[in-house]
């Protein structure tokens, strides 16, 4: 599992669970870009937009946590 964070949100990705539906890449390419390493940039959008996209992950491979 990989973890990507900033001062407002933490996004975790479990590649063993991912079914590669591509929803994250299609919905929020500024954050989720497989041509980049690391492929998740939590500074690419607002925490709200990231949370909404992660919540729509069909496999649950992406999860998020708000940082207080």
Buried (B, 14 or more C-beta within 10 A) or exposed (E): EEEBBEEBBBBBBEEEEBEEEEBBBEBBBEBBBEEEEEBBBBEBBEBEBBBBBBEEBEEEBBBBEEEE
